[in-house]
Amino acid sequence: MKYTWWIIQSVLILVSVFFLLFGIDLLMAAYGFKDPFNFLMTFFAASFIILISLALALGFLIKMIRVWRRLKNHPAEN
């Protein structure tokens, strides 16, 4: 768990941020539709993408902060 765990968590946060930005872009694109059905489907899909990606990014970030605090208070004894 030396460096690979931190790299994996960082990559997962970056992927979550990518999907967050994708969801925001999709949400803005939803307002360009003239058909109400297409607007509603795209609006709710984009909101769902934003919700999931934000929750995952926050979860990964909280996990990294907890591990960092634990390592800071109790350094590894080799």
C-alpha positions as CSV (number, residue, x, y, z in Angstrom):
1,M,0.0,0.0,0.0
2,K,3.0,2.2,-0.4
3,Y,2.3,4.1,-3.6
4,T,0.0,2.0,-5.8
5,W,-3.0,2.6,-3.5
6,W,-2.5,6.4,-3.7
7,I,-2.1,6.3,-7.5
8,I,-5.3,4.1,-7.9
9,Q,-7.3,6.4,-5.6
10,S,-6.0,9.5,-7.5
11,V,-7.0,7.9,-10.8
12,L,-10.4,7.1,-9.5
13,I,-10.9,10.7,-8.4
14,L,-9.8,11.9,-11.8
15,V,-12.3,9.5,-13.5
16,S,-15.0,10.8,-11.2
17,V,-14.2,14.4,-12.0
18,F,-14.2,13.6,-15.8
19,F,-17.7,12.1,-15.5
20,L,-18.8,15.1,-13.3
21,L,-17.7,17.5,-16.1
22,F,-19.4,15.2,-18.7
23,G,-22.6,15.3,-16.7
24,I,-22.4,19.1,-16.5
25,D,-21.8,19.4,-20.2
26,L,-24.7,17.0,-20.9
27,L,-26.9,19.1,-18.6
28,M,-26.1,22.3,-20.5
29,A,-26.8,20.5,-23.8
30,A,-30.2,19.3,-22.5
31,Y,-31.4,22.9,-22.6
32,G,-30.9,23.1,-26.3
33,F,-33.6,20.5,-27.1
34,K,-36.9,21.6,-28.4
35,D,-38.7,18.4,-27.7
36,P,-39.9,18.2,-24.0
37,F,-39.4,14.4,-23.9
38,N,-35.8,14.6,-25.0
39,F,-35.2,17.5,-22.6
40,L,-36.5,15.5,-19.6
41,M,-34.7,12.3,-20.4
42,T,-31.4,14.1,-20.9
43,F,-31.9,16.3,-17.9
44,F,-32.5,13.5,-15.5
45,A,-29.7,11.3,-17.0
46,A,-27.3,14.2,-16.6
47,S,-28.4,14.8,-13.1
48,F,-27.9,11.1,-12.3
49,I,-24.4,11.1,-13.8
50,I,-23.5,14.2,-11.7
51,L,-24.9,12.7,-8.5
52,I,-23.1,9.4,-8.9
53,S,-19.8,10.9,-9.9
54,L,-19.9,13.5,-7.1
55,A,-20.7,10.9,-4.5
56,L,-17.8,8.6,-5.7
57,A,-15.3,11.5,-5.9
58,L,-16.2,12.6,-2.4
59,G,-16.0,9.0,-1.1
60,F,-12.5,8.5,-2.6
61,L,-11.4,11.8,-1.2
62,I,-12.7,11.1,2.3
63,K,-11.0,7.6,2.2
64,M,-7.7,9.2,1.2
65,I,-7.9,11.8,3.9
66,R,-8.7,9.2,6.6
67,V,-5.7,7.0,5.5
68,W,-3.4,10.1,5.4
69,R,-4.4,11.1,8.9
70,R,-3.9,7.6,10.2
71,L,-0.5,7.4,8.6
72,K,0.4,10.8,10.0
73,N,-0.6,10.0,13.5
74,H,0.8,6.4,13.5
75,P,3.8,6.2,11.2
76,A,4.8,2.7,10.1
77,E,7.2,0.9,12.4
78,N,9.7,-1.0,10.3
